Amino acid sequence: MEISSASKQRIDYMKLLVTQMQNQNPLEPVDNKDMAAQLAQFSQLEETEKMTSSLSAINTNFSQLLRSSQLEYASGLLGNRISFEKEGTTIVGEVVEANKTDDGVVLTTSVQYNDENGNPVQSYVEVNLDDVKSVIKGQM
């Protein structure tokens, strides 16, 4: 198990403190004010580390909540048409699926177009929820 940086710093500080006390000149001991100042700085460092850890946990929880909210919103788009851009072209497709990924919420759309011979073609295109330009209620 790896020791956290705050724990490692605490151990290193205590070793340094013990070494300093063992090697100090008995006729000129370390000033109590200096010792208290060092302990206060170390305590402040520990509190900062704890606060950083707490903020990181809050950020993680907020990110998970945001993803869940985005997925809930995306599920409301099922059966509706959306427009989005792919490779500089605006595409309109019907949302048939919504999935939560590490990168966010991805929608799968059913897109219909005509090939070079004029034959109708249906394909599926994935689009990030963030890339949706507009929502058109109702099916195609």
Sine and cosine of phi, psi and omega as CSV:
sin_phi,cos_phi,sin_psi,cos_psi,sin_omega,cos_omega
0.00,0.00,0.75,-0.66,-0.03,-1.00
-0.99,0.13,0.67,-0.74,-0.01,-1.00
-0.98,0.18,0.71,-0.70,0.02,-1.00
-0.91,0.41,0.33,-0.94,-0.07,-1.00
-0.89,0.45,-0.60,0.80,0.01,-1.00
-0.91,0.42,-0.67,0.74,0.02,-1.00
-0.91,0.42,-0.68,0.74,0.02,-1.00
-0.90,0.44,-0.68,0.73,0.02,-1.00
-0.90,0.44,-0.62,0.78,0.01,-1.00
-0.89,0.45,-0.71,0.70,0.01,-1.00
-0.89,0.45,-0.71,0.71,0.01,-1.00
-0.88,0.47,-0.65,0.76,0.00,-1.00
-0.91,0.42,-0.70,0.72,0.00,-1.00
-0.90,0.44,-0.63,0.77,0.06,-1.00
-0.89,0.46,-0.69,0.72,0.01,-1.00
-0.90,0.44,-0.67,0.74,0.01,-1.00
-0.89,0.47,-0.72,0.70,0.02,-1.00
-0.89,0.45,-0.70,0.71,0.00,-1.00
-0.88,0.47,-0.67,0.74,0.00,-1.00
-0.88,0.47,-0.68,0.73,-0.01,-1.00
-0.93,0.36,-0.60,0.80,0.00,-1.00
-0.92,0.39,-0.54,0.84,-0.10,-0.99
-0.98,-0.21,0.09,1.00,-0.01,-1.00
-0.96,0.27,0.43,-0.90,0.05,-1.00
-0.97,0.26,0.86,-0.52,-0.03,-1.00
-0.87,0.49,-0.42,0.91,0.01,-1.00
-0.99,0.13,-0.29,0.96,0.03,-1.00
-0.70,-0.71,0.95,0.32,-0.04,-1.00
-0.93,0.37,0.31,-0.95,0.03,-1.00
-0.87,0.49,0.70,-0.71,0.00,-1.00
-0.91,0.41,0.70,-0.71,0.00,-1.00
-0.86,0.51,-0.59,0.81,0.01,-1.00
-0.90,0.43,-0.67,0.75,0.02,-1.00
-0.91,0.42,-0.66,0.75,0.01,-1.00
-0.89,0.45,-0.70,0.71,0.00,-1.00
-0.90,0.44,-0.63,0.78,0.02,-1.00
-0.90,0.43,-0.67,0.74,0.03,-1.00
-0.89,0.45,-0.69,0.72,0.01,-1.00
-0.90,0.44,-0.62,0.78,0.02,-1.00
-0.91,0.41,-0.67,0.74,0.03,-1.00
-0.89,0.45,-0.66,0.75,0.01,-1.00
-0.91,0.42,-0.67,0.75,0.03,-1.00
-0.88,0.47,-0.66,0.75,0.03,-1.00
-0.90,0.44,-0.64,0.77,0.05,-1.00
-0.88,0.47,-0.68,0.73,0.03,-1.00
-0.88,0.47,-0.69,0.73,0.00,-1.00
-0.90,0.43,-0.63,0.78,0.04,-1.00
-0.89,0.45,-0.66,0.75,0.03,-1.00
-0.88,0.47,-0.67,0.74,0.03,-1.00
-0.90,0.43,-0.67,0.74,-0.01,-1.00
-0.90,0.43,-0.65,0.76,0.04,-1.00
-0.88,0.47,-0.67,0.74,0.03,-1.00
-0.89,0.45,-0.68,0.73,0.02,-1.00
-0.90,0.43,-0.68,0.73,0.02,-1.00
-0.90,0.44,-0.60,0.80,0.04,-1.00
-0.90,0.44,-0.67,0.75,0.04,-1.00
-0.91,0.42,-0.66,0.75,0.04,-1.00
-0.89,0.47,-0.69,0.73,0.01,-1.00
-0.88,0.48,-0.67,0.74,0.03,-1.00
-0.89,0.46,-0.71,0.70,0.01,-1.00
-0.89,0.45,-0.65,0.76,0.01,-1.00
-0.90,0.44,-0.67,0.74,0.01,-1.00
-0.88,0.48,-0.67,0.74,0.02,-1.00
-0.91,0.42,-0.65,0.76,0.03,-1.00
-0.90,0.43,-0.67,0.75,0.02,-1.00
-0.89,0.46,-0.70,0.71,0.01,-1.00
-0.88,0.47,-0.66,0.75,0.01,-1.00
-0.90,0.43,-0.65,0.76,0.02,-1.00
-0.91,0.42,-0.65,0.76,0.02,-1.00
-0.90,0.44,-0.65,0.76,0.02,-1.00
-0.91,0.41,-0.64,0.77,0.04,-1.00
-0.89,0.46,-0.68,0.73,0.05,-1.00
-0.89,0.46,-0.70,0.71,-0.03,-1.00
-0.88,0.47,-0.58,0.81,0.01,-1.00
-0.90,0.43,-0.45,0.89,0.08,-1.00
-0.95,0.32,-0.26,0.97,0.02,-1.00
-1.00,0.06,-0.19,0.98,-0.01,-1.00
-0.83,0.56,0.75,-0.66,0.00,-1.00
1.00,0.06,-0.15,0.99,0.04,-1.00
-0.99,-0.17,0.35,-0.94,0.06,-1.00
-1.00,-0.04,0.58,-0.82,0.08,-1.00
-0.77,-0.64,0.39,-0.92,0.14,-0.99
-0.90,-0.43,0.55,-0.83,-0.01,-1.00
-0.38,-0.93,0.25,-0.97,0.02,-1.00
-0.96,-0.29,0.70,-0.72,0.13,-0.99
-0.73,-0.68,0.84,-0.54,0.04,-1.00
0.79,0.62,0.67,0.74,0.08,-1.00
0.99,0.16,0.04,1.00,0.00,-1.00
-0.92,-0.40,0.72,-0.70,0.07,-1.00
-0.98,0.19,0.79,-0.62,-0.03,-1.00
-0.86,-0.51,0.61,-0.79,0.10,-0.99
-0.88,-0.47,0.77,-0.64,0.01,-1.00
-0.54,-0.84,0.34,-0.94,0.03,-1.00
-1.00,0.00,0.76,-0.66,0.00,-1.00
-0.96,0.28,0.84,-0.54,-0.01,-1.00
-0.90,-0.43,-0.21,0.98,-0.03,-1.00
-0.34,-0.94,0.52,-0.85,0.08,-1.00
-0.72,-0.70,0.75,-0.66,-0.03,-1.00
-0.72,-0.70,0.61,-0.79,0.09,-1.00
-1.00,-0.02,0.80,-0.60,0.03,-1.00
-0.83,-0.55,0.05,-1.00,0.06,-1.00
-0.90,0.44,-0.45,0.89,-0.03,-1.00
-1.00,-0.04,-0.03,1.00,-0.03,-1.00
0.77,-0.64,-0.36,-0.93,-0.01,-1.00
-0.99,-0.13,0.75,-0.66,-0.01,-1.00
-0.90,-0.44,0.76,-0.64,0.05,-1.00
-0.98,-0.19,0.64,-0.77,0.15,-0.99
-0.97,-0.23,0.80,-0.60,-0.03,-1.00
-0.89,-0.46,0.56,-0.83,0.12,-0.99
-1.00,-0.07,0.86,-0.51,-0.05,-1.00
-0.89,-0.46,0.75,-0.66,0.03,-1.00
-0.91,-0.42,0.69,-0.73,0.04,-1.00
-0.43,-0.90,0.15,-0.99,0.03,-1.00
-0.97,-0.23,0.68,-0.73,0.04,-1.00
-0.97,0.23,-0.08,-1.00,-0.06,-1.00
-0.89,0.46,-0.33,0.94,0.04,-1.00
-1.00,-0.09,0.04,1.00,0.00,-1.00
1.00,0.08,0.12,0.99,0.02,-1.00
-0.99,0.14,0.66,-0.75,0.01,-1.00
-0.94,0.34,0.67,-0.74,-0.01,-1.00
-0.76,-0.65,0.66,-0.75,0.07,-1.00
-0.89,-0.47,0.74,-0.67,0.07,-1.00
-0.66,-0.75,0.19,-0.98,-0.01,-1.00
-0.91,-0.42,0.75,-0.66,-0.03,-1.00
-0.81,-0.58,0.74,-0.67,0.06,-1.00
-1.00,-0.05,0.63,-0.77,0.01,-1.00
-0.61,-0.79,0.67,-0.75,0.08,-1.00
-0.94,0.35,0.60,-0.80,0.02,-1.00
-0.82,0.57,-0.60,0.80,0.00,-1.00
-0.90,0.45,-0.36,0.93,-0.06,-1.00
-1.00,-0.04,0.00,1.00,0.01,-1.00
-0.94,0.35,0.79,-0.62,0.00,-1.00
-1.00,-0.03,-0.63,0.78,0.00,-1.00
-0.42,-0.91,0.33,-0.94,0.03,-1.00
-0.87,-0.50,0.75,-0.66,-0.01,-1.00
-0.89,-0.45,0.93,-0.37,-0.06,-1.00
-0.89,0.45,0.58,-0.82,0.06,-1.00
1.00,-0.06,0.24,-0.97,-0.03,-1.00
-1.00,-0.01,0.23,-0.97,-0.01,-1.00
-0.94,0.35,0.00,0.00,0.00,0.00
